[in-house]
């Protein structure tokens, strides 16, 4: 196996669980890799403001990927290095369809979350992301001429499971539709995803993609794991992600990220 020069970590369900805490073992493993000169980055669906505290906790200093790849930010300055918002007509179509289907929708611009209703679904999201939303009278009107980096559709796990297929059929190749959580369906521009963003960061860091270790836990991490030289799925990952991974480690409660770093970076074991 090629020597790992870059580690890309998803956040929710990978680095942190529902308690939003980073375990000492994970912090030690990340620090150990950094001490060896390995670059560590975060590749998440979170907003930058919701991801930055974890980046600072892990001493990640370079660029990180947010919004499923729709934006890349410099941690130190907070400057967006790249943004790829949805087209206005796609935003319009998704919001109209979601309203007709009685599915909660939310949009993002200038690293701010916008809602037109506070309900159980918005609270589910904001409790996890730890961000304060901006409430507008009508989301469709607010984003009629304002680009949204992504749209998140929130429902019960059962309905979200079915709704991702509804949105994929509805939008076709006009958007990339994925799930980051059992309750969330996310819509972004079709040109970007976590894998494409990882290739951008690897090239920027001067690290060949085959020398990249990526760790993730959910459906949205499939492009991330397949792009990396070594793609590792958490133990809680869905079967389709595990099937495409080079290796499977423990879940977040049992420090799967630390296991991956210890195995493929600190000990240098080959993928299996």
C-alpha atoms as an extended CHARMM CRD file, in Angstrom:
* protein
*
       272  EXT
         1         1  UNK       CA              0.0000000000        0.0000000000        0.0000000000  PROA      1               0.0000000000
         2         2  UNK       CA              1.2470000000        3.5010000000       -0.8370000000  PROA      2               0.0000000000
         3         3  UNK       CA              2.2160000000        5.6890000000        2.1110000000  PROA      3               0.0000000000
         4         4  UNK       CA             -0.7440000000        7.8020000000        3.2640000000  PROA      4               0.0000000000
         5         5  UNK       CA             -0.1500000000       11.5360000000        2.8710000000  PROA      5               0.0000000000
         6         6  UNK       CA             -3.6900000000       12.8420000000        3.3910000000  PROA      6               0.0000000000
         7         7  UNK       CA             -6.5280000000       11.7220000000        5.6720000000  PROA      7               0.0000000000
         8         8  UNK       CA            -10.0870000000       12.8510000000        4.8670000000  PROA      8               0.0000000000
         9         9  UNK       CA            -12.6540000000       12.4040000000        7.6200000000  PROA      9               0.0000000000
        10        10  UNK       CA            -16.4170000000       12.7140000000        7.5620000000  PROA      10              0.0000000000
        11        11  UNK       CA            -17.7870000000       14.2170000000       10.7820000000  PROA      11              0.0000000000
        12        12  UNK       CA            -21.2460000000       13.0080000000       11.8670000000  PROA      12              0.0000000000
        13        13  UNK       CA            -21.3490000000        9.2960000000       12.5340000000  PROA      13              0.0000000000
        14        14  UNK       CA            -17.6130000000        9.0970000000       11.8770000000  PROA      14              0.0000000000
        15        15  UNK       CA            -15.6220000000       11.5090000000       14.0430000000  PROA      15              0.0000000000
        16        16  UNK       CA            -18.5570000000       12.3920000000       16.3120000000  PROA      16              0.0000000000
        17        17  UNK       CA            -21.7580000000       10.6490000000       17.3380000000  PROA      17              0.0000000000
        18        18  UNK       CA            -25.0580000000       12.0850000000       18.5400000000  PROA      18              0.0000000000
        19        19  UNK       CA            -23.2950000000       13.5390000000       21.6050000000  PROA      19              0.0000000000
        20        20  UNK       CA            -21.0360000000       15.6040000000       19.2900000000  PROA      20              0.0000000000
        21        21  UNK       CA            -17.9450000000       14.6420000000       21.3090000000  PROA      21              0.0000000000
        22        22  UNK       CA            -14.5570000000       13.6650000000       19.8550000000  PROA      22              0.0000000000
        23        23  UNK       CA            -13.0350000000       10.8390000000       21.8880000000  PROA      23              0.0000000000
        24        24  UNK       CA             -9.5090000000       11.1070000000       23.3100000000  PROA      24              0.0000000000
        25        25  UNK       CA             -8.4080000000        8.0960000000       21.2410000000  PROA      25              0.0000000000
        26        26  UNK       CA             -9.5250000000        9.7500000000       17.9970000000  PROA      26              0.0000000000
        27        27  UNK       CA             -7.8100000000       13.0070000000       18.9320000000  PROA      27              0.0000000000
        28        28  UNK       CA             -4.5990000000       11.1210000000       19.7500000000  PROA      28              0.0000000000
        29        29  UNK       CA             -4.6900000000        9.1860000000       16.4770000000  PROA      29              0.0000000000
        30        30  UNK       CA             -5.2020000000       12.3660000000       14.4410000000  PROA      30              0.0000000000
        31        31  UNK       CA             -2.3880000000       14.1120000000       16.3140000000  PROA      31              0.0000000000
        32        32  UNK       CA             -0.1410000000       11.1070000000       15.7690000000  PROA      32              0.0000000000
        33        33  UNK       CA             -0.7370000000       11.2090000000       12.0260000000  PROA      33              0.0000000000
        34        34  UNK       CA             -0.1290000000       14.9610000000       11.9040000000  PROA      34              0.0000000000
        35        35  UNK       CA              3.1240000000       14.4970000000       13.8270000000  PROA      35              0.0000000000
        36        36  UNK       CA              4.2380000000       12.2230000000       10.9790000000  PROA      36              0.0000000000
        37        37  UNK       CA              3.5490000000       14.9580000000        8.4550000000  PROA      37              0.0000000000
        38        38  UNK       CA              0.2270000000       13.5810000000        7.2500000000  PROA      38              0.0000000000
        39        39  UNK       CA             -2.3190000000       16.2300000000        6.2500000000  PROA      39              0.0000000000
        40        40  UNK       CA             -5.7280000000       15.8190000000        7.8870000000  PROA      40              0.0000000000
        41        41  UNK       CA             -8.8880000000       17.3670000000        6.4900000000  PROA      41              0.0000000000
        42        42  UNK       CA            -12.6400000000       17.1950000000        7.0630000000  PROA      42              0.0000000000
        43        43  UNK       CA            -15.1260000000       16.3530000000        4.3200000000  PROA      43              0.0000000000
        44        44  UNK       CA            -18.6560000000       16.9230000000        5.5910000000  PROA      44              0.0000000000
        45        45  UNK       CA            -22.1730000000       17.8870000000        4.6650000000  PROA      45              0.0000000000
        46        46  UNK       CA            -22.1860000000       20.4160000000        7.4850000000  PROA      46              0.0000000000
        47        47  UNK       CA            -22.1100000000       24.1670000000        7.0680000000  PROA      47              0.0000000000
        48        48  UNK       CA            -18.6860000000       25.7090000000        7.6060000000  PROA      48              0.0000000000
        49        49  UNK       CA            -19.7510000000       27.3430000000       10.8780000000  PROA      49              0.0000000000
        50        50  UNK       CA            -20.9150000000       23.9390000000       12.1270000000  PROA      50              0.0000000000
        51        51  UNK       CA            -17.7280000000       22.1630000000       11.0180000000  PROA      51              0.0000000000
        52        52  UNK       CA            -15.1010000000       24.7220000000       12.0140000000  PROA      52              0.0000000000
        53        53  UNK       CA            -15.1730000000       23.9650000000       15.7780000000  PROA      53              0.0000000000
        54        54  UNK       CA            -14.2930000000       20.3300000000       15.0760000000  PROA      54              0.0000000000
        55        55  UNK       CA            -11.5490000000       21.3530000000       12.6740000000  PROA      55              0.0000000000
        56        56  UNK       CA            -10.0140000000       23.5450000000       15.3520000000  PROA      56              0.0000000000
        57        57  UNK       CA            -10.3610000000       20.8110000000       17.9710000000  PROA      57              0.0000000000
        58        58  UNK       CA             -8.4380000000       18.4220000000       15.7020000000  PROA      58              0.0000000000
        59        59  UNK       CA             -5.9130000000       21.1160000000       14.7390000000  PROA      59              0.0000000000
        60        60  UNK       CA             -6.9210000000       20.9640000000       11.0830000000  PROA      60              0.0000000000
        61        61  UNK       CA             -5.4390000000       24.1180000000        9.5840000000  PROA      61              0.0000000000
        62        62  UNK       CA             -5.8740000000       23.8260000000        5.8420000000  PROA      62              0.0000000000
        63        63  UNK       CA             -9.0130000000       23.7800000000        3.6940000000  PROA      63              0.0000000000
        64        64  UNK       CA            -12.0190000000       21.6320000000        4.5770000000  PROA      64              0.0000000000
        65        65  UNK       CA            -14.9670000000       20.4800000000        2.4700000000  PROA      65              0.0000000000
        66        66  UNK       CA            -18.4970000000       21.4690000000        3.5030000000  PROA      66              0.0000000000
        67        67  UNK       CA            -22.0140000000       21.1340000000        2.0620000000  PROA      67              0.0000000000
        68        68  UNK       CA            -21.2810000000       17.6820000000        0.5640000000  PROA      68              0.0000000000
        69        69  UNK       CA            -18.5980000000       19.2390000000       -1.6390000000  PROA      69              0.0000000000
        70        70  UNK       CA            -20.5250000000       22.3180000000       -2.7430000000  PROA      70              0.0000000000
        71        71  UNK       CA            -18.1270000000       24.5710000000       -0.8100000000  PROA      71              0.0000000000
        72        72  UNK       CA            -14.5090000000       24.4380000000        0.3320000000  PROA      72              0.0000000000
        73        73  UNK       CA            -13.3170000000       26.8190000000        3.0570000000  PROA      73              0.0000000000
        74        74  UNK       CA            -10.0060000000       27.8270000000        4.5580000000  PROA      74              0.0000000000
        75        75  UNK       CA            -10.2560000000       27.0450000000        8.2850000000  PROA      75              0.0000000000
        76        76  UNK       CA             -8.0050000000       29.8220000000        9.5430000000  PROA      76              0.0000000000
        77        77  UNK       CA             -9.5460000000       32.7350000000        7.6500000000  PROA      77              0.0000000000
        78        78  UNK       CA            -13.0390000000       31.3990000000        7.0540000000  PROA      78              0.0000000000
        79        79  UNK       CA            -12.6700000000       32.3200000000        3.3900000000  PROA      79              0.0000000000
        80        80  UNK       CA            -14.5170000000       30.1850000000        0.8430000000  PROA      80              0.0000000000
        81        81  UNK       CA            -12.0110000000       28.8340000000       -1.6740000000  PROA      81              0.0000000000
        82        82  UNK       CA            -14.7050000000       27.4410000000       -3.9490000000  PROA      82              0.0000000000
        83        83  UNK       CA            -18.5030000000       27.4700000000       -4.0150000000  PROA      83              0.0000000000
        84        84  UNK       CA            -20.8310000000       25.6440000000       -6.4180000000  PROA      84              0.0000000000
        85        85  UNK       CA            -24.4480000000       26.5680000000       -5.6980000000  PROA      85              0.0000000000
        86        86  UNK       CA            -27.5440000000       25.0190000000       -7.1950000000  PROA      86              0.0000000000
        87        87  UNK       CA            -29.0920000000       26.6560000000      -10.2500000000  PROA      87              0.0000000000
        88        88  UNK       CA            -32.0270000000       28.9110000000       -9.3910000000  PROA      88              0.0000000000
        89        89  UNK       CA            -34.4840000000       26.8800000000      -11.4530000000  PROA      89              0.0000000000
        90        90  UNK       CA            -33.5180000000       23.6710000000       -9.6510000000  PROA      90              0.0000000000
        91        91  UNK       CA            -33.9250000000       25.3580000000       -6.2720000000  PROA      91              0.0000000000
        92        92  UNK       CA            -37.3670000000       26.5540000000       -7.3600000000  PROA      92              0.0000000000
        93        93  UNK       CA            -38.4320000000       23.1130000000       -8.5760000000  PROA      93              0.0000000000
        94        94  UNK       CA            -37.2440000000       21.3170000000       -5.4400000000  PROA      94              0.0000000000
        95        95  UNK       CA            -38.9290000000       23.7560000000       -3.0800000000  PROA      95              0.0000000000
        96        96  UNK       CA            -42.2180000000       23.6240000000       -5.0010000000  PROA      96              0.0000000000
        97        97  UNK       CA            -42.1440000000       19.8230000000       -5.0770000000  PROA      97              0.0000000000
        98        98  UNK       CA            -41.2400000000       19.5170000000       -1.3880000000  PROA      98              0.0000000000
        99        99  UNK       CA            -44.0690000000       21.8370000000       -0.3850000000  PROA      99              0.0000000000
       100       100  UNK       CA            -46.5470000000       19.8400000000       -2.4700000000  PROA      100             0.0000000000
       101       101  UNK       CA            -45.2920000000       16.6350000000       -0.8360000000  PROA      101             0.0000000000
       102       102  UNK       CA            -45.4200000000       18.1530000000        2.6760000000  PROA      102             0.0000000000
       103       103  UNK       CA            -41.6970000000       17.6290000000        3.2190000000  PROA      103             0.0000000000
       104       104  UNK       CA            -39.7280000000       20.1260000000        5.3050000000  PROA      104             0.0000000000
       105       105  UNK       CA            -37.1070000000       22.0110000000        3.2400000000  PROA      105             0.0000000000
       106       106  UNK       CA            -34.2530000000       24.3440000000        4.1500000000  PROA      106             0.0000000000
       107       107  UNK       CA            -31.7250000000       26.3430000000        2.1270000000  PROA      107             0.0000000000
       108       108  UNK       CA            -28.2550000000       27.7880000000        2.6940000000  PROA      108             0.0000000000
       109       109  UNK       CA            -26.5040000000       30.9700000000        1.5790000000  PROA      109             0.0000000000
       110       110  UNK       CA            -23.5170000000       32.8780000000        3.0070000000  PROA      110             0.0000000000
       111       111  UNK       CA            -23.0190000000       30.0000000000        5.4550000000  PROA      111             0.0000000000
       112       112  UNK       CA            -26.4410000000       30.6830000000        6.9670000000  PROA      112             0.0000000000
       113       113  UNK       CA            -29.3530000000       28.2850000000        7.3400000000  PROA      113             0.0000000000
       114       114  UNK       CA            -32.7190000000       29.6090000000        6.1360000000  PROA      114             0.0000000000
       115       115  UNK       CA            -36.1210000000       28.2130000000        7.1060000000  PROA      115             0.0000000000
       116       116  UNK       CA            -39.6930000000       29.3540000000        6.6790000000  PROA      116             0.0000000000
       117       117  UNK       CA            -40.9890000000       27.1350000000        9.4830000000  PROA      117             0.0000000000
       118       118  UNK       CA            -39.6890000000       25.9620000000       12.8310000000  PROA      118             0.0000000000
       119       119  UNK       CA            -40.9500000000       22.4420000000       13.4730000000  PROA      119             0.0000000000
       120       120  UNK       CA            -39.8590000000       19.0140000000       14.7060000000  PROA      120             0.0000000000
       121       121  UNK       CA            -37.8640000000       18.4470000000       11.5200000000  PROA      121             0.0000000000
       122       122  UNK       CA            -35.9790000000       21.7410000000       11.5880000000  PROA      122             0.0000000000
       123       123  UNK       CA            -35.2410000000       21.1810000000       15.2790000000  PROA      123             0.0000000000
       124       124  UNK       CA            -33.8960000000       17.7070000000       14.5030000000  PROA      124             0.0000000000
       125       125  UNK       CA            -31.4200000000       19.3160000000       12.1370000000  PROA      125             0.0000000000
       126       126  UNK       CA            -30.4380000000       22.3500000000       14.2140000000  PROA      126             0.0000000000
       127       127  UNK       CA            -29.9300000000       20.2510000000       17.3520000000  PROA      127             0.0000000000
       128       128  UNK       CA            -27.4440000000       18.1150000000       15.4380000000  PROA      128             0.0000000000
       129       129  UNK       CA            -25.7310000000       20.9460000000       13.5520000000  PROA      129             0.0000000000
       130       130  UNK       CA            -25.7520000000       23.3320000000       16.5260000000  PROA      130             0.0000000000
       131       131  UNK       CA            -26.5780000000       26.3480000000       14.3640000000  PROA      131             0.0000000000
       132       132  UNK       CA            -29.1460000000       29.1220000000       14.6420000000  PROA      132             0.0000000000
       133       133  UNK       CA            -31.4330000000       29.4300000000       11.6050000000  PROA      133             0.0000000000
       134       134  UNK       CA            -32.7900000000       32.5680000000        9.9880000000  PROA      134             0.0000000000
       135       135  UNK       CA            -36.5730000000       32.4320000000        9.6550000000  PROA      135             0.0000000000
       136       136  UNK       CA            -38.0610000000       33.9600000000        6.4840000000  PROA      136             0.0000000000
       137       137  UNK       CA            -41.7380000000       34.3290000000        5.5650000000  PROA      137             0.0000000000
       138       138  UNK       CA            -41.4150000000       32.1960000000        2.4450000000  PROA      138             0.0000000000
       139       139  UNK       CA            -38.3740000000       30.1260000000        1.4290000000  PROA      139             0.0000000000
       140       140  UNK       CA            -39.3560000000       30.0420000000       -2.2290000000  PROA      140             0.0000000000
       141       141  UNK       CA            -39.5450000000       33.8370000000       -2.3890000000  PROA      141             0.0000000000
       142       142  UNK       CA            -36.3340000000       34.2790000000       -0.3870000000  PROA      142             0.0000000000
       143       143  UNK       CA            -34.3940000000       32.0900000000       -2.8460000000  PROA      143             0.0000000000
       144       144  UNK       CA            -36.0620000000       33.2390000000       -6.0390000000  PROA      144             0.0000000000
       145       145  UNK       CA            -32.8890000000       35.1120000000       -6.9940000000  PROA      145             0.0000000000
       146       146  UNK       CA            -30.4560000000       33.9540000000       -4.2970000000  PROA      146             0.0000000000
       147       147  UNK       CA            -28.3350000000       30.8520000000       -5.0290000000  PROA      147             0.0000000000
       148       148  UNK       CA            -28.5070000000       28.0770000000       -2.4160000000  PROA      148             0.0000000000
       149       149  UNK       CA            -25.4300000000       25.9150000000       -1.8230000000  PROA      149             0.0000000000
       150       150  UNK       CA            -27.6920000000       22.9680000000       -1.0850000000  PROA      150             0.0000000000
       151       151  UNK       CA            -31.2120000000       22.0550000000       -0.0710000000  PROA      151             0.0000000000
       152       152  UNK       CA            -31.8630000000       19.6840000000        2.7960000000  PROA      152             0.0000000000
       153       153  UNK       CA            -35.1960000000       17.8780000000        2.9760000000  PROA      153             0.0000000000
       154       154  UNK       CA            -35.9770000000       16.5020000000        6.4280000000  PROA      154             0.0000000000
       155       155  UNK       CA            -38.5710000000       13.8700000000        7.2960000000  PROA      155             0.0000000000
       156       156  UNK       CA            -38.9250000000       10.6590000000        9.2420000000  PROA      156             0.0000000000
       157       157  UNK       CA            -36.3650000000        7.9690000000        8.4360000000  PROA      157             0.0000000000
       158       158  UNK       CA            -38.9990000000        5.8560000000        6.6980000000  PROA      158             0.0000000000
       159       159  UNK       CA            -40.2320000000        8.6840000000        4.4790000000  PROA      159             0.0000000000
       160       160  UNK       CA            -36.7060000000        9.9390000000        3.7640000000  PROA      160             0.0000000000
       161       161  UNK       CA            -35.7190000000        6.4600000000        2.5820000000  PROA      161             0.0000000000
       162       162  UNK       CA            -38.4260000000        6.6090000000       -0.0550000000  PROA      162             0.0000000000
       163       163  UNK       CA            -38.0930000000       10.3240000000       -0.7920000000  PROA      163             0.0000000000
       164       164  UNK       CA            -34.4880000000       10.1320000000       -1.9590000000  PROA      164             0.0000000000
       165       165  UNK       CA            -35.6930000000        7.9800000000       -4.8610000000  PROA      165             0.0000000000
       166       166  UNK       CA            -38.5600000000       10.3860000000       -5.5130000000  PROA      166             0.0000000000
       167       167  UNK       CA            -36.1280000000       13.2940000000       -5.7850000000  PROA      167             0.0000000000
       168       168  UNK       CA            -33.6690000000       11.3670000000       -7.9410000000  PROA      168             0.0000000000
       169       169  UNK       CA            -36.4420000000       10.5090000000      -10.3980000000  PROA      169             0.0000000000
       170       170  UNK       CA            -37.7860000000       14.0610000000      -10.2850000000  PROA      170             0.0000000000
       171       171  UNK       CA            -34.4500000000       15.8090000000      -10.8790000000  PROA      171             0.0000000000
       172       172  UNK       CA            -32.5840000000       13.2810000000      -13.0250000000  PROA      172             0.0000000000
       173       173  UNK       CA            -29.1210000000       14.5400000000      -13.9110000000  PROA      173             0.0000000000
       174       174  UNK       CA            -29.9700000000       18.1530000000      -12.9810000000  PROA      174             0.0000000000
       175       175  UNK       CA            -28.7950000000       17.6100000000       -9.3990000000  PROA      175             0.0000000000
       176       176  UNK       CA            -26.9090000000       15.2450000000       -7.1390000000  PROA      176             0.0000000000
       177       177  UNK       CA            -29.2820000000       13.7650000000       -4.5550000000  PROA      177             0.0000000000
       178       178  UNK       CA            -27.9500000000       11.8690000000       -1.5470000000  PROA      178             0.0000000000
       179       179  UNK       CA            -28.5700000000       11.0340000000        2.1000000000  PROA      179             0.0000000000
       180       180  UNK       CA            -26.2620000000       12.0890000000        4.9190000000  PROA      180             0.0000000000
       181       181  UNK       CA            -28.4690000000       10.8090000000        7.7080000000  PROA      181             0.0000000000
       182       182  UNK       CA            -31.4960000000        8.5520000000        7.9950000000  PROA      182             0.0000000000
       183       183  UNK       CA            -33.7370000000       11.6550000000        8.2210000000  PROA      183             0.0000000000
       184       184  UNK       CA            -32.0350000000       13.9040000000        5.6370000000  PROA      184             0.0000000000
       185       185  UNK       CA            -32.2270000000       14.0220000000        1.8430000000  PROA      185             0.0000000000
       186       186  UNK       CA            -29.7220000000       16.4910000000        0.3710000000  PROA      186             0.0000000000
       187       187  UNK       CA            -29.6950000000       18.1510000000       -3.0430000000  PROA      187             0.0000000000
       188       188  UNK       CA            -26.6050000000       19.8360000000       -4.5100000000  PROA      188             0.0000000000
       189       189  UNK       CA            -25.2160000000       20.7780000000       -7.9030000000  PROA      189             0.0000000000
       190       190  UNK       CA            -24.4950000000       17.7010000000      -10.0540000000  PROA      190             0.0000000000
       191       191  UNK       CA            -20.8980000000       18.7530000000      -10.7060000000  PROA      191             0.0000000000
       192       192  UNK       CA            -19.8450000000       18.2520000000       -7.0900000000  PROA      192             0.0000000000
       193       193  UNK       CA            -19.7850000000       15.5970000000       -4.3910000000  PROA      193             0.0000000000
       194       194  UNK       CA            -17.4230000000       14.5300000000       -1.6240000000  PROA      194             0.0000000000
       195       195  UNK       CA            -15.2520000000       12.5050000000       -3.9850000000  PROA      195             0.0000000000
       196       196  UNK       CA            -14.7990000000       15.3130000000       -6.4840000000  PROA      196             0.0000000000
       197       197  UNK       CA            -13.9810000000       17.7150000000       -3.6380000000  PROA      197             0.0000000000
       198       198  UNK       CA            -11.4530000000       15.2540000000       -2.2220000000  PROA      198             0.0000000000
       199       199  UNK       CA             -9.6380000000       15.0930000000       -5.5660000000  PROA      199             0.0000000000
       200       200  UNK       CA             -9.5220000000       18.9090000000       -5.5610000000  PROA      200             0.0000000000
       201       201  UNK       CA             -7.9860000000       18.9810000000       -2.0670000000  PROA      201             0.0000000000
       202       202  UNK       CA             -5.5250000000       16.1740000000       -2.7950000000  PROA      202             0.0000000000
       203       203  UNK       CA             -4.2720000000       17.9730000000       -5.9000000000  PROA      203             0.0000000000
       204       204  UNK       CA             -3.9920000000       21.2250000000       -3.9370000000  PROA      204             0.0000000000
       205       205  UNK       CA             -1.9770000000       19.4510000000       -1.2290000000  PROA      205             0.0000000000
       206       206  UNK       CA              0.2190000000       17.7070000000       -3.8030000000  PROA      206             0.0000000000
       207       207  UNK       CA             -0.8230000000       14.2550000000       -2.5850000000  PROA      207             0.0000000000
       208       208  UNK       CA             -1.6260000000       11.5650000000       -5.1840000000  PROA      208             0.0000000000
       209       209  UNK       CA             -5.1790000000       10.2960000000       -4.7110000000  PROA      209             0.0000000000
       210       210  UNK       CA             -3.8710000000        6.7570000000       -4.1890000000  PROA      210             0.0000000000
       211       211  UNK       CA             -2.0730000000        8.0910000000       -1.0880000000  PROA      211             0.0000000000
       212       212  UNK       CA             -5.3110000000        9.3080000000        0.4910000000  PROA      212             0.0000000000
       213       213  UNK       CA             -7.1760000000        7.5990000000        3.3460000000  PROA      213             0.0000000000
       214       214  UNK       CA            -10.8840000000        8.5030000000        3.6190000000  PROA      214             0.0000000000
       215       215  UNK       CA            -13.3020000000        7.4300000000        6.3510000000  PROA      215             0.0000000000
       216       216  UNK       CA            -17.0970000000        7.7720000000        6.2500000000  PROA      216             0.0000000000
       217       217  UNK       CA            -20.3070000000        6.2490000000        7.4950000000  PROA      217             0.0000000000
       218       218  UNK       CA            -23.2520000000        7.1400000000        5.2570000000  PROA      218             0.0000000000
       219       219  UNK       CA            -24.6310000000        7.0980000000        1.7250000000  PROA      219             0.0000000000
       220       220  UNK       CA            -23.1670000000       10.5240000000        0.9070000000  PROA      220             0.0000000000
       221       221  UNK       CA            -19.6990000000        9.1300000000        1.6510000000  PROA      221             0.0000000000
       222       222  UNK       CA            -19.7450000000        6.6780000000       -1.2600000000  PROA      222             0.0000000000
       223       223  UNK       CA            -18.0380000000        9.1330000000       -3.6790000000  PROA      223             0.0000000000
       224       224  UNK       CA            -15.5090000000        9.9560000000       -0.9430000000  PROA      224             0.0000000000
       225       225  UNK       CA            -14.5350000000        6.3610000000       -0.2760000000  PROA      225             0.0000000000
       226       226  UNK       CA            -14.3990000000        5.3620000000       -3.9360000000  PROA      226             0.0000000000
       227       227  UNK       CA            -12.2170000000        8.3680000000       -4.8240000000  PROA      227             0.0000000000
       228       228  UNK       CA             -9.6210000000        7.6640000000       -2.1210000000  PROA      228             0.0000000000
       229       229  UNK       CA             -6.7730000000        5.2190000000       -2.4590000000  PROA      229             0.0000000000
       230       230  UNK       CA             -7.9680000000        3.6600000000        0.7920000000  PROA      230             0.0000000000
       231       231  UNK       CA            -11.6670000000        4.0550000000        1.5460000000  PROA      231             0.0000000000
       232       232  UNK       CA            -12.8020000000        2.9120000000        4.9920000000  PROA      232             0.0000000000
       233       233  UNK       CA            -16.4110000000        2.4830000000        6.1280000000  PROA      233             0.0000000000
       234       234  UNK       CA            -17.5240000000        2.7750000000        9.7230000000  PROA      234             0.0000000000
       235       235  UNK       CA            -19.1750000000       -0.2360000000       11.3110000000  PROA      235             0.0000000000
       236       236  UNK       CA            -22.5330000000        1.5590000000       11.3370000000  PROA      236             0.0000000000
       237       237  UNK       CA            -22.4320000000        2.2480000000        7.5760000000  PROA      237             0.0000000000
       238       238  UNK       CA            -25.1670000000        0.9340000000        5.2680000000  PROA      238             0.0000000000
       239       239  UNK       CA            -24.3760000000       -2.3000000000        3.4010000000  PROA      239             0.0000000000
       240       240  UNK       CA            -23.8780000000       -0.5470000000        0.0600000000  PROA      240             0.0000000000
       241       241  UNK       CA            -21.0940000000        1.6140000000        1.5460000000  PROA      241             0.0000000000
       242       242  UNK       CA            -19.3840000000       -1.3090000000        3.2650000000  PROA      242             0.0000000000
       243       243  UNK       CA            -19.4740000000       -3.2660000000       -0.0010000000  PROA      243             0.0000000000
       244       244  UNK       CA            -17.4700000000       -0.5580000000       -1.7950000000  PROA      244             0.0000000000
       245       245  UNK       CA            -14.9820000000        0.1100000000        1.0150000000  PROA      245             0.0000000000
       246       246  UNK       CA            -11.4730000000       -1.3090000000        1.1890000000  PROA      246             0.0000000000
       247       247  UNK       CA            -11.9890000000       -1.9750000000        4.8840000000  PROA      247             0.0000000000
       248       248  UNK       CA            -14.5970000000       -1.7130000000        7.6310000000  PROA      248             0.0000000000
       249       249  UNK       CA            -13.7710000000       -0.5090000000       11.1430000000  PROA      249             0.0000000000
       250       250  UNK       CA            -15.7260000000       -0.1070000000       14.3790000000  PROA      250             0.0000000000
       251       251  UNK       CA            -18.5820000000        2.3660000000       14.7360000000  PROA      251             0.0000000000
       252       252  UNK       CA            -18.1800000000        5.8700000000       16.1560000000  PROA      252             0.0000000000
       253       253  UNK       CA            -18.9010000000        4.7230000000       19.7220000000  PROA      253             0.0000000000
       254       254  UNK       CA            -15.9420000000        2.3590000000       19.4700000000  PROA      254             0.0000000000
       255       255  UNK       CA            -13.4810000000        4.7910000000       17.8550000000  PROA      255             0.0000000000
       256       256  UNK       CA            -13.5530000000        3.5040000000       14.2850000000  PROA      256             0.0000000000
       257       257  UNK       CA            -11.6720000000        6.5730000000       13.0250000000  PROA      257             0.0000000000
       258       258  UNK       CA             -8.8270000000        5.9240000000       15.4480000000  PROA      258             0.0000000000
       259       259  UNK       CA             -8.7870000000        2.2800000000       14.3670000000  PROA      259             0.0000000000
       260       260  UNK       CA             -8.4750000000        3.2990000000       10.7060000000  PROA      260             0.0000000000
       261       261  UNK       CA             -5.6610000000        5.7780000000       11.3710000000  PROA      261             0.0000000000
       262       262  UNK       CA             -3.7930000000        3.3650000000       13.6260000000  PROA      262             0.0000000000
       263       263  UNK       CA             -4.0850000000        0.5940000000       11.0460000000  PROA      263             0.0000000000
       264       264  UNK       CA             -3.3380000000        2.4200000000        7.8130000000  PROA      264             0.0000000000
       265       265  UNK       CA             -1.1240000000        5.3020000000        8.9730000000  PROA      265             0.0000000000
       266       266  UNK       CA              0.4520000000        4.6960000000       12.3380000000  PROA      266             0.0000000000
       267       267  UNK       CA              1.0180000000        0.9750000000       11.8160000000  PROA      267             0.0000000000
       268       268  UNK       CA              1.0510000000        1.0590000000        8.0130000000  PROA      268             0.0000000000
       269       269  UNK       CA             -0.9910000000       -2.1050000000        7.5150000000  PROA      269             0.0000000000
       270       270  UNK       CA             -2.2730000000       -2.8620000000        4.0060000000  PROA      270             0.0000000000
       271       271  UNK       CA             -5.9730000000       -2.6080000000        3.1770000000  PROA      271             0.0000000000
       272       272  UNK       CA             -7.9340000000       -5.7910000000        3.7050000000  PROA      272             0.0000000000
